[in-house]
């Protein structure tokens, strides 16, 4: 990332940006006692599915058992007991509280209990599709804690990338996103070879490699700005954002 202050995405104040950038503690407090509890609960459940699933898989459970226990935890603990009521920003990261609750749940819960209890009020629980399970693949060399951290980091970064892409398309900067995706996103998330600038110049009909490089810098600054803002939203004290960002990127690299 560059030391230069990144230019905020032009649409960050629009309905699109506002609706997609709900931070952890904002959602937690909304889930505990806000007017949109149901929406906040669903968003938090989906936000943490991959990390919860990865932790359970890393404890030695197979795919089906892990998915079953993961759904049981979301329904019984996150929704059924509404742990958000006891969440306190002063106690630190919400994901630390969630991880403690998950460990306790796995210690107390037997496999045959999984299908007995579901979300309160007869509401169908949020289901995880196959795509999410595939993105939550676990490195056998990782501890459950490392698997949880890696998947949380990856999920947060994917969310930010989705927002940056939407903003670029909304602002007429689709070529900027394409260059950034080919040079940074795909290599970072999937291990792809970075597309050569010469190829991008030809495919996007750009003037030269310098123009392509400048476009990538513009998109990269937007990504850095949005990522830092998202990370700050998971913390009680935004002053620790840089340290948290370093930890997040380290966890992501370890999962790659």
LUMDO-14606 format. One record per residue (C-alpha): residue number from 1; chain; z, y, x. Coordinates in steps of 0.001 Angstrom, whole numbers, plus 500000, padded with zeros to 6 digits. Layout:
<nodes>
+-----+--------+--------+--------+--------+
! num ! chaine !     pz !     py !     px !
+-----+--------+--------+--------+--------+
! NUM !      A !      Z !      Y !      X !
...
+-----+--------+--------+--------+--------+
</nodes>
This chain:
<nodes>
+-----+--------+--------+--------+--------+
! num ! chaine !     pz !     py !     px !
+-----+--------+--------+--------+--------+
!   1 !      A ! 500000 ! 500000 ! 500000 !
!   2 !      A ! 499360 ! 503515 ! 501110 !
!   3 !      A ! 502027 ! 506134 ! 501737 !
!   4 !      A ! 499980 ! 508619 ! 499744 !
!   5 !      A ! 501227 ! 509178 ! 496212 !
!   6 !      A ! 498935 ! 507132 ! 493945 !
!   7 !      A ! 497259 ! 508810 ! 491051 !
!   8 !      A ! 498676 ! 507531 ! 487767 !
!   9 !      A ! 496247 ! 505685 ! 485543 !
!  10 !      A ! 494682 ! 508136 ! 483146 !
!  11 !      A ! 495531 ! 505985 ! 480152 !
!  12 !      A ! 499137 ! 505306 ! 481103 !
!  13 !      A ! 500318 ! 507695 ! 478441 !
!  14 !      A ! 498030 ! 506304 ! 475796 !
!  15 !      A ! 498885 ! 503796 ! 473131 !
!  16 !      A ! 497448 ! 501041 ! 475312 !
!  17 !      A ! 499624 ! 501752 ! 478309 !
!  18 !      A ! 502764 ! 502364 ! 476277 !
!  19 !      A ! 502427 ! 499155 ! 474300 !
!  20 !      A ! 501871 ! 496961 ! 477340 !
!  21 !      A ! 504487 ! 498272 ! 479737 !
!  22 !      A ! 507766 ! 497297 ! 478058 !
!  23 !      A ! 510195 ! 496568 ! 480905 !
!  24 !      A ! 512813 ! 493829 ! 481104 !
!  25 !      A ! 515877 ! 495886 ! 480238 !
!  26 !      A ! 514048 ! 497849 ! 477541 !
!  27 !      A ! 513111 ! 494571 ! 475873 !
!  28 !      A ! 516570 ! 493042 ! 476431 !
!  29 !      A ! 518336 ! 495942 ! 474731 !
!  30 !      A ! 515765 ! 495928 ! 471933 !
!  31 !      A ! 516276 ! 492176 ! 471477 !
!  32 !      A ! 520046 ! 492640 ! 471330 !
!  33 !      A ! 520311 ! 495359 ! 468734 !
!  34 !      A ! 517028 ! 497207 ! 468259 !
!  35 !      A ! 514853 ! 497636 ! 465198 !
!  36 !      A ! 512121 ! 495385 ! 466599 !
!  37 !      A ! 514344 ! 492462 ! 467605 !
!  38 !      A ! 511861 ! 489774 ! 466612 !
!  39 !      A ! 509014 ! 491308 ! 468612 !
!  40 !      A ! 511232 ! 491907 ! 471646 !
!  41 !      A ! 512585 ! 488332 ! 471523 !
!  42 !      A ! 509082 ! 486897 ! 471418 !
!  43 !      A ! 507899 ! 489095 ! 474305 !
!  44 !      A ! 510861 ! 488151 ! 476470 !
!  45 !      A ! 510399 ! 484463 ! 475667 !
!  46 !      A ! 506744 ! 484556 ! 476676 !
!  47 !      A ! 507505 ! 486687 ! 479719 !
!  48 !      A ! 509932 ! 484124 ! 481127 !
!  49 !      A ! 508290 ! 480866 ! 480003 !
!  50 !      A ! 506532 ! 480144 ! 483335 !
!  51 !      A ! 509650 ! 480806 ! 485442 !
!  52 !      A ! 511901 ! 478702 ! 483191 !
!  53 !      A ! 509374 ! 475870 ! 483136 !
!  54 !      A ! 508911 ! 475986 ! 486919 !
!  55 !      A ! 512666 ! 475796 ! 487506 !
!  56 !      A ! 513022 ! 472738 ! 485245 !
!  57 !      A ! 510009 ! 471012 ! 486836 !
!  58 !      A ! 511461 ! 471604 ! 490297 !
!  59 !      A ! 514631 ! 469734 ! 489280 !
!  60 !      A ! 512543 ! 466556 ! 489122 !
!  61 !      A ! 511566 ! 466415 ! 485437 !
!  62 !      A ! 508039 ! 465407 ! 484535 !
!  63 !      A ! 505611 ! 467732 ! 482774 !
!  64 !      A ! 506420 ! 466661 ! 479216 !
!  65 !      A ! 510180 ! 466594 ! 479676 !
!  66 !      A ! 510134 ! 469982 ! 481392 !
!  67 !      A ! 508045 ! 471514 ! 478586 !
!  68 !      A ! 510394 ! 470041 ! 475987 !
!  69 !      A ! 513518 ! 471307 ! 477747 !
!  70 !      A ! 511893 ! 474667 ! 478345 !
!  71 !      A ! 511163 ! 475109 ! 474651 !
!  72 !      A ! 514657 ! 473879 ! 473812 !
!  73 !      A ! 516210 ! 476490 ! 476083 !
!  74 !      A ! 514130 ! 479295 ! 474591 !
!  75 !      A ! 514952 ! 478232 ! 471029 !
!  76 !      A ! 518590 ! 477216 ! 471436 !
!  77 !      A ! 519800 ! 479751 ! 473986 !
!  78 !      A ! 517449 ! 482723 ! 474173 !
!  79 !      A ! 516800 ! 482827 ! 470415 !
!  80 !      A ! 519557 ! 480717 ! 468854 !
!  81 !      A ! 522484 ! 482194 ! 470769 !
!  82 !      A ! 520731 ! 485489 ! 471529 !
!  83 !      A ! 522092 ! 485809 ! 475061 !
!  84 !      A ! 520711 ! 489338 ! 475062 !
!  85 !      A ! 523766 ! 490420 ! 473064 !
!  86 !      A ! 525941 ! 489824 ! 476135 !
!  87 !      A ! 523452 ! 491113 ! 478706 !
!  88 !      A ! 524764 ! 494117 ! 480605 !
!  89 !      A ! 522517 ! 496163 ! 482933 !
!  90 !      A ! 525569 ! 496910 ! 485089 !
!  91 !      A ! 525778 ! 493239 ! 486028 !
!  92 !      A ! 522419 ! 493307 ! 487822 !
!  93 !      A ! 519051 ! 491670 ! 487197 !
!  94 !      A ! 518498 ! 490123 ! 483793 !
!  95 !      A ! 516675 ! 487186 ! 485361 !
!  96 !      A ! 519857 ! 486330 ! 487323 !
!  97 !      A ! 521769 ! 486095 ! 484045 !
!  98 !      A ! 518957 ! 484037 ! 482560 !
!  99 !      A ! 518920 ! 481666 ! 485532 !
! 100 !      A ! 522683 ! 481080 ! 485238 !
! 101 !      A ! 522301 ! 480349 ! 481526 !
! 102 !      A ! 519453 ! 477935 ! 482261 !
! 103 !      A ! 521502 ! 476014 ! 484829 !
! 104 !      A ! 524381 ! 475701 ! 482375 !
! 105 !      A ! 522005 ! 474577 ! 479643 !
! 106 !      A ! 520510 ! 471815 ! 481775 !
! 107 !      A ! 523961 ! 470589 ! 482712 !
! 108 !      A ! 525087 ! 470427 ! 479081 !
! 109 !      A ! 521940 ! 469287 ! 477364 !
! 110 !      A ! 520781 ! 465690 ! 477006 !
! 111 !      A ! 517127 ! 464875 ! 476598 !
! 112 !      A ! 517511 ! 463349 ! 473126 !
! 113 !      A ! 518907 ! 466653 ! 471808 !
! 114 !      A ! 515691 ! 468538 ! 472553 !
! 115 !      A ! 513940 ! 467972 ! 469224 !
! 116 !      A ! 517012 ! 468503 ! 467017 !
! 117 !      A ! 517438 ! 472220 ! 467184 !
! 118 !      A ! 514887 ! 474950 ! 466854 !
! 119 !      A ! 514741 ! 478690 ! 466335 !
! 120 !      A ! 517174 ! 480118 ! 463738 !
! 121 !      A ! 516065 ! 480893 ! 460216 !
! 122 !      A ! 513344 ! 478249 ! 460276 !
! 123 !      A ! 511073 ! 480469 ! 462384 !
! 124 !      A ! 508676 ! 478379 ! 464497 !
! 125 !      A ! 509499 ! 478819 ! 468198 !
! 126 !      A ! 506951 ! 480395 ! 470560 !
! 127 !      A ! 504855 ! 477614 ! 472023 !
! 128 !      A ! 503470 ! 477390 ! 475507 !
! 129 !      A ! 499829 ! 476486 ! 475799 !
! 130 !      A ! 498305 ! 474273 ! 478454 !
! 131 !      A ! 496968 ! 477256 ! 480369 !
! 132 !      A ! 500448 ! 478625 ! 480979 !
! 133 !      A ! 501741 ! 475242 ! 482101 !
! 134 !      A ! 498876 ! 475010 ! 484584 !
! 135 !      A ! 499643 ! 478448 ! 486040 !
! 136 !      A ! 503262 ! 477370 ! 486458 !
! 137 !      A ! 502416 ! 474537 ! 488856 !
! 138 !      A ! 505369 ! 473877 ! 491138 !
! 139 !      A ! 505265 ! 473425 ! 494902 !
! 140 !      A ! 507198 ! 470190 ! 495636 !
! 141 !      A ! 508673 ! 471876 ! 498719 !
! 142 !      A ! 510309 ! 474614 ! 496640 !
! 143 !      A ! 513861 ! 474529 ! 495381 !
! 144 !      A ! 514331 ! 475166 ! 491632 !
! 145 !      A ! 515528 ! 478690 ! 492453 !
! 146 !      A ! 512457 ! 479379 ! 494606 !
! 147 !      A ! 510148 ! 477998 ! 491907 !
! 148 !      A ! 511766 ! 480250 ! 489298 !
! 149 !      A ! 511452 ! 483342 ! 491512 !
! 150 !      A ! 507845 ! 482580 ! 492452 !
! 151 !      A ! 506718 ! 482136 ! 488855 !
! 152 !      A ! 508573 ! 485230 ! 487673 !
! 153 !      A ! 506855 ! 487245 ! 490421 !
! 154 !      A ! 503442 ! 485790 ! 489600 !
! 155 !      A ! 503882 ! 486449 ! 485872 !
! 156 !      A ! 504907 ! 490061 ! 486488 !
! 157 !      A ! 501960 ! 490678 ! 488784 !
! 158 !      A ! 499520 ! 489110 ! 486311 !
! 159 !      A ! 500890 ! 491372 ! 483598 !
! 160 !      A ! 500425 ! 494450 ! 485778 !
! 161 !      A ! 496924 ! 493337 ! 486748 !
! 162 !      A ! 496037 ! 492954 ! 483085 !
! 163 !      A ! 497210 ! 496485 ! 482398 !
! 164 !      A ! 495326 ! 497920 ! 485386 !
! 165 !      A ! 492149 ! 496127 ! 484318 !
! 166 !      A ! 492458 ! 497458 ! 480771 !
! 167 !      A ! 493023 ! 500993 ! 482061 !
! 168 !      A ! 490043 ! 500799 ! 484421 !
! 169 !      A ! 487763 ! 499567 ! 481652 !
! 170 !      A ! 489128 ! 502187 ! 479278 !
! 171 !      A ! 488469 ! 504939 ! 481838 !
! 172 !      A ! 484929 ! 503823 ! 482616 !
! 173 !      A ! 485881 ! 502380 ! 486002 !
! 174 !      A ! 484710 ! 498809 ! 485497 !
! 175 !      A ! 482934 ! 498672 ! 488920 !
! 176 !      A ! 486194 ! 499766 ! 490574 !
! 177 !      A ! 488010 ! 496866 ! 488924 !
! 178 !      A ! 485274 ! 494393 ! 489885 !
! 179 !      A ! 485514 ! 495419 ! 493554 !
! 180 !      A ! 489316 ! 495206 ! 493480 !
! 181 !      A ! 489221 ! 491849 ! 491712 !
! 182 !      A ! 486754 ! 490344 ! 494170 !
! 183 !      A ! 488392 ! 491788 ! 497280 !
! 184 !      A ! 492099 ! 491557 ! 496374 !
! 185 !      A ! 493005 ! 489872 ! 493084 !
! 186 !      A ! 491157 ! 486566 ! 493397 !
! 187 !      A ! 492099 ! 486082 ! 497076 !
! 188 !      A ! 495749 ! 486882 ! 496268 !
! 189 !      A ! 496101 ! 484694 ! 493178 !
! 190 !      A ! 493592 ! 481921 ! 493748 !
! 191 !      A ! 492967 ! 481869 ! 497498 !
! 192 !      A ! 489302 ! 482788 ! 497063 !
! 193 !      A ! 487289 ! 484238 ! 499917 !
! 194 !      A ! 487129 ! 488049 ! 499624 !
! 195 !      A ! 483640 ! 489015 ! 498530 !
! 196 !      A ! 481765 ! 490854 ! 501271 !
! 197 !      A ! 481131 ! 494528 ! 500638 !
! 198 !      A ! 477418 ! 493962 ! 501159 !
! 199 !      A ! 477388 ! 491493 ! 498243 !
! 200 !      A ! 479251 ! 493937 ! 496026 !
! 201 !      A ! 476845 ! 496745 ! 496919 !
! 202 !      A ! 473918 ! 494606 ! 495822 !
! 203 !      A ! 475492 ! 493195 ! 492650 !
! 204 !      A ! 476930 ! 496527 ! 491455 !
! 205 !      A ! 473986 ! 498613 ! 492722 !
! 206 !      A ! 476202 ! 500894 ! 494821 !
! 207 !      A ! 475070 ! 503307 ! 497515 !
! 208 !      A ! 476759 ! 501585 ! 500447 !
! 209 !      A ! 479843 ! 499694 ! 501652 !
! 210 !      A ! 481774 ! 502949 ! 502053 !
! 211 !      A ! 481460 ! 503644 ! 498346 !
! 212 !      A ! 482654 ! 500126 ! 497523 !
! 213 !      A ! 485635 ! 500546 ! 499864 !
! 214 !      A ! 486584 ! 503848 ! 498222 !
! 215 !      A ! 486390 ! 502238 ! 494791 !
! 216 !      A ! 488705 ! 499467 ! 495913 !
! 217 !      A ! 491223 ! 502008 ! 497262 !
! 218 !      A ! 491230 ! 503823 ! 493910 !
! 219 !      A ! 491929 ! 500613 ! 491984 !
! 220 !      A ! 494478 ! 499473 ! 494571 !
! 221 !      A ! 496415 ! 502720 ! 494210 !
! 222 !      A ! 496521 ! 502266 ! 490467 !
! 223 !      A ! 497810 ! 498736 ! 490933 !
! 224 !      A ! 500483 ! 499848 ! 493430 !
! 225 !      A ! 501617 ! 502632 ! 491098 !
! 226 !      A ! 501828 ! 500358 ! 488052 !
! 227 !      A ! 503521 ! 497539 ! 489977 !
! 228 !      A ! 506201 ! 499823 ! 491387 !
! 229 !      A ! 506839 ! 501263 ! 487915 !
! 230 !      A ! 507100 ! 497779 ! 486412 !
! 231 !      A ! 509497 ! 496607 ! 489120 !
! 232 !      A ! 511654 ! 499708 ! 488643 !
! 233 !      A ! 511938 ! 498820 ! 484973 !
! 234 !      A ! 513622 ! 495493 ! 485812 !
! 235 !      A ! 516387 ! 497234 ! 487775 !
! 236 !      A ! 519469 ! 499178 ! 486794 !
! 237 !      A ! 518961 ! 501554 ! 489718 !
! 238 !      A ! 515281 ! 502387 ! 490357 !
! 239 !      A ! 516262 ! 503462 ! 493880 !
! 240 !      A ! 516139 ! 499794 ! 494839 !
! 241 !      A ! 512532 ! 499420 ! 493685 !
! 242 !      A ! 511019 ! 499204 ! 497173 !
! 243 !      A ! 513406 ! 496408 ! 498212 !
! 244 !      A ! 512777 ! 494546 ! 494970 !
! 245 !      A ! 509023 ! 494934 ! 495423 !
! 246 !      A ! 509233 ! 493458 ! 498933 !
! 247 !      A ! 511197 ! 490496 ! 497570 !
! 248 !      A ! 508713 ! 490016 ! 494735 !
! 249 !      A ! 505696 ! 489974 ! 497056 !
! 250 !      A ! 507507 ! 487606 ! 499412 !
! 251 !      A ! 508204 ! 485208 ! 496539 !
! 252 !      A ! 504575 ! 485407 ! 495466 !
! 253 !      A ! 503306 ! 484683 ! 498993 !
! 254 !      A ! 505630 ! 481686 ! 499196 !
! 255 !      A ! 504101 ! 480303 ! 496013 !
! 256 !      A ! 500507 ! 480768 ! 497145 !
+-----+--------+--------+--------+--------+
</nodes>
